[in-house]
């Protein structure tokens, strides 16, 4: 599983990454987490507001910082 955090590297992007790591740990899953900061790459996903969360090339959230439990719920549906 590859998880991408799309954003400029701001505080919210960092918080989303931390929450994603916590959700993975809680769910007992492993994934590669990639930070995408290039706006051309971000726009290629059709995302206009960051931070955004992309799991296996599917945009699952954008414009907000999800809490670990919310991310865990998304991960559960993708199993």
mmCIF file of the N, C-alpha and C atoms, coordinates in Angstrom:
data_MODEL
# 
_entry.id   MODEL 
# 
loop_
_atom_site.group_PDB 
_atom_site.id 
_atom_site.type_symbol 
_atom_site.label_atom_id 
_atom_site.label_alt_id 
_atom_site.label_comp_id 
_atom_site.label_asym_id 
_atom_site.label_entity_id 
_atom_site.label_seq_id 
_atom_site.pdbx_PDB_ins_code 
_atom_site.Cartn_x 
_atom_site.Cartn_y 
_atom_site.Cartn_z 
_atom_site.occupancy 
_atom_site.B_iso_or_equiv 
_atom_site.pdbx_formal_charge 
_atom_site.auth_seq_id 
_atom_site.auth_comp_id 
_atom_site.auth_asym_id 
_atom_site.auth_atom_id 
_atom_site.pdbx_PDB_model_num 
ATOM 1   N N  . UNK A 1 1  ? 0.849   -1.179 0.000   1.00 0.00 ? 1  UNK A N  1 
ATOM 2   C CA . UNK A 1 1  ? 0.000   0.000  0.000   1.00 0.00 ? 1  UNK A CA 1 
ATOM 3   C C  . UNK A 1 1  ? 0.889   1.235  0.000   1.00 0.00 ? 1  UNK A C  1 
ATOM 4   N N  . UNK A 1 2  ? 0.527   2.173  -0.860  1.00 0.00 ? 2  UNK A N  1 
ATOM 5   C CA . UNK A 1 2  ? 1.254   3.443  -0.922  1.00 0.00 ? 2  UNK A CA 1 
ATOM 6   C C  . UNK A 1 2  ? 0.278   4.557  -0.564  1.00 0.00 ? 2  UNK A C  1 
ATOM 7   N N  . UNK A 1 3  ? 0.657   5.341  0.429   1.00 0.00 ? 3  UNK A N  1 
ATOM 8   C CA . UNK A 1 3  ? -0.166  6.455  0.874   1.00 0.00 ? 3  UNK A CA 1 
ATOM 9   C C  . UNK A 1 3  ? 0.598   7.740  0.570   1.00 0.00 ? 3  UNK A C  1 
ATOM 10  N N  . UNK A 1 4  ? -0.086  8.670  -0.074  1.00 0.00 ? 4  UNK A N  1 
ATOM 11  C CA . UNK A 1 4  ? 0.537   9.951  -0.400  1.00 0.00 ? 4  UNK A CA 1 
ATOM 12  C C  . UNK A 1 4  ? -0.154  11.073 0.360   1.00 0.00 ? 4  UNK A C  1 
ATOM 13  N N  . UNK A 1 5  ? 0.657   11.957 0.909   1.00 0.00 ? 5  UNK A N  1 
ATOM 14  C CA . UNK A 1 5  ? 0.167   13.163 1.554   1.00 0.00 ? 5  UNK A CA 1 
ATOM 15  C C  . UNK A 1 5  ? 0.467   14.301 0.572   1.00 0.00 ? 5  UNK A C  1 
ATOM 16  N N  . UNK A 1 6  ? -0.575  14.911 0.046   1.00 0.00 ? 6  UNK A N  1 
ATOM 17  C CA . UNK A 1 6  ? -0.390  15.994 -0.919  1.00 0.00 ? 6  UNK A CA 1 
ATOM 18  C C  . UNK A 1 6  ? -0.485  17.335 -0.204  1.00 0.00 ? 6  UNK A C  1 
ATOM 19  N N  . UNK A 1 7  ? 0.509   18.181 -0.403  1.00 0.00 ? 7  UNK A N  1 
ATOM 20  C CA . UNK A 1 7  ? 0.473   19.503 0.200   1.00 0.00 ? 7  UNK A CA 1 
ATOM 21  C C  . UNK A 1 7  ? 1.826   20.176 0.159   1.00 0.00 ? 7  UNK A C  1 
ATOM 22  N N  . UNK A 1 8  ? 1.844   21.413 0.594   1.00 0.00 ? 8  UNK A N  1 
ATOM 23  C CA . UNK A 1 8  ? 3.057   22.223 0.514   1.00 0.00 ? 8  UNK A CA 1 
ATOM 24  C C  . UNK A 1 8  ? 4.078   21.906 1.602   1.00 0.00 ? 8  UNK A C  1 
ATOM 25  N N  . UNK A 1 9  ? 3.695   21.088 2.562   1.00 0.00 ? 9  UNK A N  1 
ATOM 26  C CA . UNK A 1 9  ? 4.590   20.804 3.683   1.00 0.00 ? 9  UNK A CA 1 
ATOM 27  C C  . UNK A 1 9  ? 4.252   21.642 4.896   1.00 0.00 ? 9  UNK A C  1 
ATOM 28  N N  . UNK A 1 10 ? 3.053   22.195 4.905   1.00 0.00 ? 10 UNK A N  1 
ATOM 29  C CA . UNK A 1 10 ? 2.611   23.056 6.002   1.00 0.00 ? 10 UNK A CA 1 
ATOM 30  C C  . UNK A 1 10 ? 2.314   22.235 7.268   1.00 0.00 ? 10 UNK A C  1 
ATOM 31  N N  . UNK A 1 11 ? 1.927   22.947 8.309   1.00 0.00 ? 11 UNK A N  1 
ATOM 32  C CA . UNK A 1 11 ? 1.601   22.321 9.592   1.00 0.00 ? 11 UNK A CA 1 
ATOM 33  C C  . UNK A 1 11 ? 0.490   21.282 9.446   1.00 0.00 ? 11 UNK A C  1 
ATOM 34  N N  . UNK A 1 12 ? -0.535  21.598 8.663   1.00 0.00 ? 12 UNK A N  1 
ATOM 35  C CA . UNK A 1 12 ? -1.644  20.659 8.467   1.00 0.00 ? 12 UNK A CA 1 
ATOM 36  C C  . UNK A 1 12 ? -1.196  19.393 7.738   1.00 0.00 ? 12 UNK A C  1 
ATOM 37  N N  . UNK A 1 13 ? -0.288  19.558 6.781   1.00 0.00 ? 13 UNK A N  1 
ATOM 38  C CA . UNK A 1 13 ? 0.231   18.401 6.049   1.00 0.00 ? 13 UNK A CA 1 
ATOM 39  C C  . UNK A 1 13 ? 1.004   17.480 7.007   1.00 0.00 ? 13 UNK A C  1 
ATOM 40  N N  . UNK A 1 14 ? 1.799   18.085 7.868   1.00 0.00 ? 14 UNK A N  1 
ATOM 41  C CA . UNK A 1 14 ? 2.564   17.313 8.850   1.00 0.00 ? 14 UNK A CA 1 
ATOM 42  C C  . UNK A 1 14 ? 1.628   16.600 9.817   1.00 0.00 ? 14 UNK A C  1 
ATOM 43  N N  . UNK A 1 15 ? 0.568   17.280 10.231  1.00 0.00 ? 15 UNK A N  1 
ATOM 44  C CA . UNK A 1 15 ? -0.404  16.678 11.143  1.00 0.00 ? 15 UNK A CA 1 
ATOM 45  C C  . UNK A 1 15 ? -1.104  15.495 10.472  1.00 0.00 ? 15 UNK A C  1 
ATOM 46  N N  . UNK A 1 16 ? -1.442  15.638 9.188   1.00 0.00 ? 16 UNK A N  1 
ATOM 47  C CA . UNK A 1 16 ? -2.097  14.539 8.470   1.00 0.00 ? 16 UNK A CA 1 
ATOM 48  C C  . UNK A 1 16 ? -1.159  13.343 8.363   1.00 0.00 ? 16 UNK A C  1 
ATOM 49  N N  . UNK A 1 17 ? 0.107   13.592 8.135   1.00 0.00 ? 17 UNK A N  1 
ATOM 50  C CA . UNK A 1 17 ? 1.082   12.488 8.070   1.00 0.00 ? 17 UNK A CA 1 
ATOM 51  C C  . UNK A 1 17 ? 1.178   11.774 9.418   1.00 0.00 ? 17 UNK A C  1 
ATOM 52  N N  . UNK A 1 18 ? 1.278   12.547 10.499  1.00 0.00 ? 18 UNK A N  1 
ATOM 53  C CA . UNK A 1 18 ? 1.358   11.951 11.841  1.00 0.00 ? 18 UNK A CA 1 
ATOM 54  C C  . UNK A 1 18 ? 0.108   11.134 12.145  1.00 0.00 ? 18 UNK A C  1 
ATOM 55  N N  . UNK A 1 19 ? -1.058  11.668 11.794  1.00 0.00 ? 19 UNK A N  1 
ATOM 56  C CA . UNK A 1 19 ? -2.311  10.963 12.045  1.00 0.00 ? 19 UNK A CA 1 
ATOM 57  C C  . UNK A 1 19 ? -2.401  9.697  11.200  1.00 0.00 ? 19 UNK A C  1 
ATOM 58  N N  . UNK A 1 20 ? -1.873  9.744  9.991   1.00 0.00 ? 20 UNK A N  1 
ATOM 59  C CA . UNK A 1 20 ? -1.858  8.566  9.116   1.00 0.00 ? 20 UNK A CA 1 
ATOM 60  C C  . UNK A 1 20 ? -0.955  7.488  9.704   1.00 0.00 ? 20 UNK A C  1 
ATOM 61  N N  . UNK A 1 21 ? 0.208   7.892  10.176  1.00 0.00 ? 21 UNK A N  1 
ATOM 62  C CA . UNK A 1 21 ? 1.122   6.938  10.807  1.00 0.00 ? 21 UNK A CA 1 
ATOM 63  C C  . UNK A 1 21 ? 0.477   6.297  12.036  1.00 0.00 ? 21 UNK A C  1 
ATOM 64  N N  . UNK A 1 22 ? -0.229  7.106  12.826  1.00 0.00 ? 22 UNK A N  1 
ATOM 65  C CA . UNK A 1 22 ? -0.913  6.583  14.018  1.00 0.00 ? 22 UNK A CA 1 
ATOM 66  C C  . UNK A 1 22 ? -2.015  5.596  13.624  1.00 0.00 ? 22 UNK A C  1 
ATOM 67  N N  . UNK A 1 23 ? -2.757  5.914  12.570  1.00 0.00 ? 23 UNK A N  1 
ATOM 68  C CA . UNK A 1 23 ? -3.839  5.031  12.109  1.00 0.00 ? 23 UNK A CA 1 
ATOM 69  C C  . UNK A 1 23 ? -3.282  3.707  11.605  1.00 0.00 ? 23 UNK A C  1 
ATOM 70  N N  . UNK A 1 24 ? -2.179  3.757  10.882  1.00 0.00 ? 24 UNK A N  1 
ATOM 71  C CA . UNK A 1 24 ? -1.554  2.528  10.390  1.00 0.00 ? 24 UNK A CA 1 
ATOM 72  C C  . UNK A 1 24 ? -1.096  1.652  11.547  1.00 0.00 ? 24 UNK A C  1 
ATOM 73  N N  . UNK A 1 25 ? -0.481  2.287  12.530  1.00 0.00 ? 25 UNK A N  1 
ATOM 74  C CA . UNK A 1 25 ? 0.007   1.550  13.705  1.00 0.00 ? 25 UNK A CA 1 
ATOM 75  C C  . UNK A 1 25 ? -1.160  0.906  14.444  1.00 0.00 ? 25 UNK A C  1 
ATOM 76  N N  . UNK A 1 26 ? -2.231  1.677  14.639  1.00 0.00 ? 26 UNK A N  1 
ATOM 77  C CA . UNK A 1 26 ? -3.422  1.189  15.341  1.00 0.00 ? 26 UNK A CA 1 
ATOM 78  C C  . UNK A 1 26 ? -4.058  0.010  14.599  1.00 0.00 ? 26 UNK A C  1 
ATOM 79  N N  . UNK A 1 27 ? -4.041  0.078  13.255  1.00 0.00 ? 27 UNK A N  1 
ATOM 80  C CA . UNK A 1 27 ? -4.655  -0.974 12.446  1.00 0.00 ? 27 UNK A CA 1 
ATOM 81  C C  . UNK A 1 27 ? -3.710  -2.154 12.214  1.00 0.00 ? 27 UNK A C  1 
ATOM 82  N N  . UNK A 1 28 ? -2.456  -2.005 12.634  1.00 0.00 ? 28 UNK A N  1 
ATOM 83  C CA . UNK A 1 28 ? -1.483  -3.071 12.429  1.00 0.00 ? 28 UNK A CA 1 
ATOM 84  C C  . UNK A 1 28 ? -1.098  -3.242 10.970  1.00 0.00 ? 28 UNK A C  1 
ATOM 85  N N  . UNK A 1 29 ? -1.133  -2.148 10.224  1.00 0.00 ? 29 UNK A N  1 
ATOM 86  C CA . UNK A 1 29 ? -0.809  -2.184 8.794   1.00 0.00 ? 29 UNK A CA 1 
ATOM 87  C C  . UNK A 1 29 ? 0.506   -1.466 8.522   1.00 0.00 ? 29 UNK A C  1 
ATOM 88  N N  . UNK A 1 30 ? 1.127   -1.833 7.415   1.00 0.00 ? 30 UNK A N  1 
ATOM 89  C CA . UNK A 1 30 ? 2.325   -1.141 6.977   1.00 0.00 ? 30 UNK A CA 1 
ATOM 90  C C  . UNK A 1 30 ? 2.064   -0.544 5.613   1.00 0.00 ? 30 UNK A C  1 
ATOM 91  N N  . UNK A 1 31 ? 2.621   0.612  5.383   1.00 0.00 ? 31 UNK A N  1 
ATOM 92  C CA . UNK A 1 31 ? 2.467   1.276  4.091   1.00 0.00 ? 31 UNK A CA 1 
ATOM 93  C C  . UNK A 1 31 ? 3.637   2.215  3.879   1.00 0.00 ? 31 UNK A C  1 
ATOM 94  N N  . UNK A 1 32 ? 3.908   2.473  2.633   1.00 0.00 ? 32 UNK A N  1 
ATOM 95  C CA . UNK A 1 32 ? 4.903   3.478  2.286   1.00 0.00 ? 32 UNK A CA 1 
ATOM 96  C C  . UNK A 1 32 ? 4.178   4.821  2.258   1.00 0.00 ? 32 UNK A C  1 
ATOM 97  N N  . UNK A 1 33 ? 4.700   5.794  3.001   1.00 0.00 ? 33 UNK A N  1 
ATOM 98  C CA . UNK A 1 33 ? 4.089   7.124  3.017   1.00 0.00 ? 33 UNK A CA 1 
ATOM 99  C C  . UNK A 1 33 ? 4.991   8.067  2.217   1.00 0.00 ? 33 UNK A C  1 
ATOM 100 N N  . UNK A 1 34 ? 4.402   8.691  1.208   1.00 0.00 ? 34 UNK A N  1 
ATOM 101 C CA . UNK A 1 34 ? 5.136   9.578  0.315   1.00 0.00 ? 34 UNK A CA 1 
ATOM 102 C C  . UNK A 1 34 ? 4.565   10.987 0.444   1.00 0.00 ? 34 UNK A C  1 
ATOM 103 N N  . UNK A 1 35 ? 5.463   11.953 0.551   1.00 0.00 ? 35 UNK A N  1 
ATOM 104 C CA . UNK A 1 35 ? 5.048   13.356 0.619   1.00 0.00 ? 35 UNK A CA 1 
ATOM 105 C C  . UNK A 1 35 ? 5.143   13.948 -0.788  1.00 0.00 ? 35 UNK A C  1 
ATOM 106 N N  . UNK A 1 36 ? 4.048   14.523 -1.282  1.00 0.00 ? 36 UNK A N  1 
ATOM 107 C CA . UNK A 1 36 ? 4.024   15.133 -2.614  1.00 0.00 ? 36 UNK A CA 1 
ATOM 108 C C  . UNK A 1 36 ? 3.822   16.632 -2.433  1.00 0.00 ? 36 UNK A C  1 
ATOM 109 N N  . UNK A 1 37 ? 4.830   17.412 -2.832  1.00 0.00 ? 37 UNK A N  1 
ATOM 110 C CA . UNK A 1 37 ? 4.761   18.858 -2.624  1.00 0.00 ? 37 UNK A CA 1 
ATOM 111 C C  . UNK A 1 37 ? 4.713   19.655 -3.931  1.00 0.00 ? 37 UNK A C  1 
ATOM 112 N N  . UNK A 1 38 ? 4.996   19.014 -5.056  1.00 0.00 ? 38 UNK A N  1 
ATOM 113 C CA . UNK A 1 38 ? 4.987   19.709 -6.338  1.00 0.00 ? 38 UNK A CA 1 
ATOM 114 C C  . UNK A 1 38 ? 3.540   19.967 -6.764  1.00 0.00 ? 38 UNK A C  1 
ATOM 115 N N  . UNK A 1 39 ? 3.203   21.238 -6.979  1.00 0.00 ? 39 UNK A N  1 
ATOM 116 C CA . UNK A 1 39 ? 1.806   21.585 -7.262  1.00 0.00 ? 39 UNK A CA 1 
ATOM 117 C C  . UNK A 1 39 ? 1.295   21.002 -8.575  1.00 0.00 ? 39 UNK A C  1 
ATOM 118 N N  . UNK A 1 40 ? 2.180   20.774 -9.547  1.00 0.00 ? 40 UNK A N  1 
ATOM 119 C CA . UNK A 1 40 ? 1.751   20.118 -10.788 1.00 0.00 ? 40 UNK A CA 1 
ATOM 120 C C  . UNK A 1 40 ? 1.306   18.693 -10.494 1.00 0.00 ? 40 UNK A C  1 
ATOM 121 N N  . UNK A 1 41 ? 2.064   18.002 -9.641  1.00 0.00 ? 41 UNK A N  1 
ATOM 122 C CA . UNK A 1 41 ? 1.709   16.628 -9.267  1.00 0.00 ? 41 UNK A CA 1 
ATOM 123 C C  . UNK A 1 41 ? 0.410   16.606 -8.460  1.00 0.00 ? 41 UNK A C  1 
ATOM 124 N N  . UNK A 1 42 ? 0.254   17.576 -7.567  1.00 0.00 ? 42 UNK A N  1 
ATOM 125 C CA . UNK A 1 42 ? -0.959  17.656 -6.746  1.00 0.00 ? 42 UNK A CA 1 
ATOM 126 C C  . UNK A 1 42 ? -2.177  17.902 -7.634  1.00 0.00 ? 42 UNK A C  1 
ATOM 127 N N  . UNK A 1 43 ? -2.044  18.828 -8.575  1.00 0.00 ? 43 UNK A N  1 
ATOM 128 C CA . UNK A 1 43 ? -3.171  19.152 -9.455  1.00 0.00 ? 43 UNK A CA 1 
ATOM 129 C C  . UNK A 1 43 ? -3.528  17.991 -10.384 1.00 0.00 ? 43 UNK A C  1 
ATOM 130 N N  . UNK A 1 44 ? -2.569  17.119 -10.656 1.00 0.00 ? 44 UNK A N  1 
ATOM 131 C CA . UNK A 1 44 ? -2.831  15.947 -11.496 1.00 0.00 ? 44 UNK A CA 1 
ATOM 132 C C  . UNK A 1 44 ? -3.868  15.024 -10.841 1.00 0.00 ? 44 UNK A C  1 
ATOM 133 N N  . UNK A 1 45 ? -3.996  15.123 -9.521  1.00 0.00 ? 45 UNK A N  1 
ATOM 134 C CA . UNK A 1 45 ? -5.005  14.337 -8.800  1.00 0.00 ? 45 UNK A CA 1 
ATOM 135 C C  . UNK A 1 45 ? -6.354  15.056 -8.768  1.00 0.00 ? 45 UNK A C  1 
ATOM 136 N N  . UNK A 1 46 ? -6.412  16.263 -9.304  1.00 0.00 ? 46 UNK A N  1 
ATOM 137 C CA . UNK A 1 46 ? -7.657  17.032 -9.289  1.00 0.00 ? 46 UNK A CA 1 
ATOM 138 C C  . UNK A 1 46 ? -7.932  17.679 -7.948  1.00 0.00 ? 46 UNK A C  1 
ATOM 139 N N  . UNK A 1 47 ? -6.907  17.771 -7.131  1.00 0.00 ? 47 UNK A N  1 
ATOM 140 C CA . UNK A 1 47 ? -7.048  18.335 -5.782  1.00 0.00 ? 47 UNK A CA 1 
ATOM 141 C C  . UNK A 1 47 ? -6.755  19.827 -5.833  1.00 0.00 ? 47 UNK A C  1 
ATOM 142 N N  . UNK A 1 48 ? -7.697  20.615 -5.338  1.00 0.00 ? 48 UNK A N  1 
ATOM 143 C CA . UNK A 1 48 ? -7.500  22.065 -5.324  1.00 0.00 ? 48 UNK A CA 1 
ATOM 144 C C  . UNK A 1 48 ? -7.265  22.599 -3.916  1.00 0.00 ? 48 UNK A C  1 
ATOM 145 N N  . UNK A 1 49 ? -7.508  21.782 -2.896  1.00 0.00 ? 49 UNK A N  1 
ATOM 146 C CA . UNK A 1 49 ? -7.224  22.250 -1.537  1.00 0.00 ? 49 UNK A CA 1 
ATOM 147 C C  . UNK A 1 49 ? -6.510  21.141 -0.770  1.00 0.00 ? 49 UNK A C  1 
ATOM 148 N N  . UNK A 1 50 ? -5.483  21.558 -0.061  1.00 0.00 ? 50 UNK A N  1 
ATOM 149 C CA . UNK A 1 50 ? -4.648  20.606 0.668   1.00 0.00 ? 50 UNK A CA 1 
ATOM 150 C C  . UNK A 1 50 ? -4.802  20.822 2.160   1.00 0.00 ? 50 UNK A C  1 
ATOM 151 N N  . UNK A 1 51 ? -4.406  19.884 2.980   1.00 0.00 ? 51 UNK A N  1 
ATOM 152 C CA . UNK A 1 51 ? -3.739  18.642 2.622   1.00 0.00 ? 51 UNK A CA 1 
ATOM 153 C C  . UNK A 1 51 ? -4.731  17.625 2.033   1.00 0.00 ? 51 UNK A C  1 
ATOM 154 N N  . UNK A 1 52 ? -4.172  16.702 1.277   1.00 0.00 ? 52 UNK A N  1 
ATOM 155 C CA . UNK A 1 52 ? -4.994  15.645 0.696   1.00 0.00 ? 52 UNK A CA 1 
ATOM 156 C C  . UNK A 1 52 ? -4.355  14.298 1.008   1.00 0.00 ? 52 UNK A C  1 
ATOM 157 N N  . UNK A 1 53 ? -5.189  13.291 1.102   1.00 0.00 ? 53 UNK A N  1 
ATOM 158 C CA . UNK A 1 53 ? -4.735  11.933 1.392   1.00 0.00 ? 53 UNK A CA 1 
ATOM 159 C C  . UNK A 1 53 ? -5.090  11.045 0.204   1.00 0.00 ? 53 UNK A C  1 
ATOM 160 N N  . UNK A 1 54 ? -4.075  10.385 -0.338  1.00 0.00 ? 54 UNK A N  1 
ATOM 161 C CA . UNK A 1 54 ? -4.260  9.496  -1.488  1.00 0.00 ? 54 UNK A CA 1 
ATOM 162 C C  . UNK A 1 54 ? -3.777  8.109  -1.074  1.00 0.00 ? 54 UNK A C  1 
ATOM 163 N N  . UNK A 1 55 ? -4.645  7.127  -1.219  1.00 0.00 ? 55 UNK A N  1 
ATOM 164 C CA . UNK A 1 55 ? -4.280  5.749  -0.882  1.00 0.00 ? 55 UNK A CA 1 
ATOM 165 C C  . UNK A 1 55 ? -4.367  4.919  -2.151  1.00 0.00 ? 55 UNK A C  1 
ATOM 166 N N  . UNK A 1 56 ? -3.229  4.315  -2.506  1.00 0.00 ? 56 UNK A N  1 
ATOM 167 C CA . UNK A 1 56 ? -3.140  3.516  -3.740  1.00 0.00 ? 56 UNK A CA 1 
ATOM 168 C C  . UNK A 1 56 ? -3.751  4.248  -4.929  1.00 0.00 ? 56 UNK A C  1 
ATOM 169 N N  . UNK A 1 57 ? -3.321  5.501  -5.095  1.00 0.00 ? 57 UNK A N  1 
ATOM 170 C CA . UNK A 1 57 ? -3.705  6.361  -6.213  1.00 0.00 ? 57 UNK A CA 1 
ATOM 171 C C  . UNK A 1 57 ? -5.174  6.797  -6.217  1.00 0.00 ? 57 UNK A C  1 
ATOM 172 N N  . UNK A 1 58 ? -5.881  6.611  -5.104  1.00 0.00 ? 58 UNK A N  1 
ATOM 173 C CA . UNK A 1 58 ? -7.268  7.059  -4.990  1.00 0.00 ? 58 UNK A CA 1 
ATOM 174 C C  . UNK A 1 58 ? -7.337  8.182  -3.953  1.00 0.00 ? 58 UNK A C  1 
ATOM 175 N N  . UNK A 1 59 ? -7.834  9.345  -4.355  1.00 0.00 ? 59 UNK A N  1 
ATOM 176 C CA . UNK A 1 59 ? -7.983  10.470 -3.424  1.00 0.00 ? 59 UNK A CA 1 
ATOM 177 C C  . UNK A 1 59 ? -9.129  10.127 -2.470  1.00 0.00 ? 59 UNK A C  1 
ATOM 178 N N  . UNK A 1 60 ? -8.819  10.052 -1.178  1.00 0.00 ? 60 UNK A N  1 
ATOM 179 C CA . UNK A 1 60 ? -9.842  9.706  -0.188  1.00 0.00 ? 60 UNK A CA 1 
ATOM 180 C C  . UNK A 1 60 ? -10.240 10.888 0.691   1.00 0.00 ? 60 UNK A C  1 
ATOM 181 N N  . UNK A 1 61 ? -9.429  11.950 0.674   1.00 0.00 ? 61 UNK A N  1 
ATOM 182 C CA . UNK A 1 61 ? -9.748  13.128 1.477   1.00 0.00 ? 61 UNK A CA 1 
ATOM 183 C C  . UNK A 1 61 ? -8.913  14.308 0.979   1.00 0.00 ? 61 UNK A C  1 
ATOM 184 N N  . UNK A 1 62 ? -9.510  15.509 1.068   1.00 0.00 ? 62 UNK A N  1 
ATOM 185 C CA . UNK A 1 62 ? -8.733  16.712 0.753   1.00 0.00 ? 62 UNK A CA 1 
ATOM 186 C C  . UNK A 1 62 ? -9.329  17.897 1.493   1.00 0.00 ? 62 UNK A C  1 
ATOM 187 N N  . UNK A 1 63 ? -8.466  18.872 1.783   1.00 0.00 ? 63 UNK A N  1 
ATOM 188 C CA . UNK A 1 63 ? -8.907  20.103 2.419   1.00 0.00 ? 63 UNK A CA 1 
ATOM 189 C C  . UNK A 1 63 ? -9.109  20.033 3.916   1.00 0.00 ? 63 UNK A C  1 
ATOM 190 N N  . UNK A 1 64 ? -8.739  18.905 4.537   1.00 0.00 ? 64 UNK A N  1 
ATOM 191 C CA . UNK A 1 64 ? -8.892  18.806 5.991   1.00 0.00 ? 64 UNK A CA 1 
ATOM 192 C C  . UNK A 1 64 ? -7.895  17.809 6.559   1.00 0.00 ? 64 UNK A C  1 
ATOM 193 N N  . UNK A 1 65 ? -7.661  17.945 7.855   1.00 0.00 ? 65 UNK A N  1 
ATOM 194 C CA . UNK A 1 65 ? -6.775  17.024 8.563   1.00 0.00 ? 65 UNK A CA 1 
ATOM 195 C C  . UNK A 1 65 ? -7.660  15.984 9.242   1.00 0.00 ? 65 UNK A C  1 
ATOM 196 N N  . UNK A 1 66 ? -7.618  14.762 8.718   1.00 0.00 ? 66 UNK A N  1 
ATOM 197 C CA . UNK A 1 66 ? -8.404  13.690 9.323   1.00 0.00 ? 66 UNK A CA 1 
ATOM 198 C C  . UNK A 1 66 ? -7.763  13.227 10.617  1.00 0.00 ? 66 UNK A C  1 
ATOM 199 N N  . UNK A 1 67 ? -8.581  12.792 11.541  1.00 0.00 ? 67 UNK A N  1 
ATOM 200 C CA . UNK A 1 67 ? -8.091  12.228 12.792  1.00 0.00 ? 67 UNK A CA 1 
ATOM 201 C C  . UNK A 1 67 ? -7.705  10.767 12.538  1.00 0.00 ? 67 UNK A C  1 
ATOM 202 N N  . UNK A 1 68 ? -6.831  10.195 13.389  1.00 0.00 ? 68 UNK A N  1 
ATOM 203 C CA . UNK A 1 68 ? -6.402  8.810  13.172  1.00 0.00 ? 68 UNK A CA 1 
ATOM 204 C C  . UNK A 1 68 ? -7.571  7.825  13.034  1.00 0.00 ? 68 UNK A C  1 
ATOM 205 N N  . UNK A 1 69 ? -8.615  7.985  13.833  1.00 0.00 ? 69 UNK A N  1 
ATOM 206 C CA . UNK A 1 69 ? -9.756  7.060  13.753  1.00 0.00 ? 69 UNK A CA 1 
ATOM 207 C C  . UNK A 1 69 ? -10.475 7.167  12.406  1.00 0.00 ? 69 UNK A C  1 
ATOM 208 N N  . UNK A 1 70 ? -10.546 8.374  11.860  1.00 0.00 ? 70 UNK A N  1 
ATOM 209 C CA . UNK A 1 70 ? -11.174 8.555  10.546  1.00 0.00 ? 70 UNK A CA 1 
ATOM 210 C C  . UNK A 1 70 ? -10.342 7.870  9.460   1.00 0.00 ? 70 UNK A C  1 
ATOM 211 N N  . UNK A 1 71 ? -9.036  7.987  9.562   1.00 0.00 ? 71 UNK A N  1 
ATOM 212 C CA . UNK A 1 71 ? -8.146  7.361  8.584   1.00 0.00 ? 71 UNK A CA 1 
ATOM 213 C C  . UNK A 1 71 ? -8.230  5.845  8.721   1.00 0.00 ? 71 UNK A C  1 
ATOM 214 N N  . UNK A 1 72 ? -8.266  5.351  9.948   1.00 0.00 ? 72 UNK A N  1 
ATOM 215 C CA . UNK A 1 72 ? -8.363  3.910  10.175  1.00 0.00 ? 72 UNK A CA 1 
ATOM 216 C C  . UNK A 1 72 ? -9.644  3.355  9.548   1.00 0.00 ? 72 UNK A C  1 
ATOM 217 N N  . UNK A 1 73 ? -10.722 4.104  9.646   1.00 0.00 ? 73 UNK A N  1 
ATOM 218 C CA . UNK A 1 73 ? -11.999 3.682  9.056   1.00 0.00 ? 73 UNK A CA 1 
ATOM 219 C C  . UNK A 1 73 ? -11.875 3.569  7.531   1.00 0.00 ? 73 UNK A C  1 
ATOM 220 N N  . UNK A 1 74 ? -11.189 4.526  6.913   1.00 0.00 ? 74 UNK A N  1 
ATOM 221 C CA . UNK A 1 74 ? -10.978 4.499  5.462   1.00 0.00 ? 74 UNK A CA 1 
ATOM 222 C C  . UNK A 1 74 ? -10.116 3.289  5.104   1.00 0.00 ? 74 UNK A C  1 
ATOM 223 N N  . UNK A 1 75 ? -9.054  3.078  5.860   1.00 0.00 ? 75 UNK A N  1 
ATOM 224 C CA . UNK A 1 75 ? -8.166  1.944  5.603   1.00 0.00 ? 75 UNK A CA 1 
ATOM 225 C C  . UNK A 1 75 ? -8.924  0.611  5.703   1.00 0.00 ? 75 UNK A C  1 
ATOM 226 N N  . UNK A 1 76 ? -9.833  0.535  6.645   1.00 0.00 ? 76 UNK A N  1 
ATOM 227 C CA . UNK A 1 76 ? -10.627 -0.689 6.844   1.00 0.00 ? 76 UNK A CA 1 
ATOM 228 C C  . UNK A 1 76 ? -11.484 -0.971 5.612   1.00 0.00 ? 76 UNK A C  1 
ATOM 229 N N  . UNK A 1 77 ? -12.051 0.067  5.017   1.00 0.00 ? 77 UNK A N  1 
ATOM 230 C CA . UNK A 1 77 ? -12.918 -0.142 3.852   1.00 0.00 ? 77 UNK A CA 1 
ATOM 231 C C  . UNK A 1 77 ? -12.107 -0.523 2.612   1.00 0.00 ? 77 UNK A C  1 
ATOM 232 N N  . UNK A 1 78 ? -10.817 -0.233 2.615   1.00 0.00 ? 78 UNK A N  1 
ATOM 233 C CA . UNK A 1 78 ? -9.974  -0.524 1.445   1.00 0.00 ? 78 UNK A CA 1 
ATOM 234 C C  . UNK A 1 78 ? -9.317  -1.890 1.502   1.00 0.00 ? 78 UNK A C  1 
ATOM 235 N N  . UNK A 1 79 ? -9.461  -2.591 2.609   1.00 0.00 ? 79 UNK A N  1 
ATOM 236 C CA . UNK A 1 79 ? -8.833  -3.906 2.748   1.00 0.00 ? 79 UNK A CA 1 
ATOM 237 C C  . UNK A 1 79 ? -9.399  -4.890 1.772   1.00 0.00 ? 79 UNK A C  1 
# 
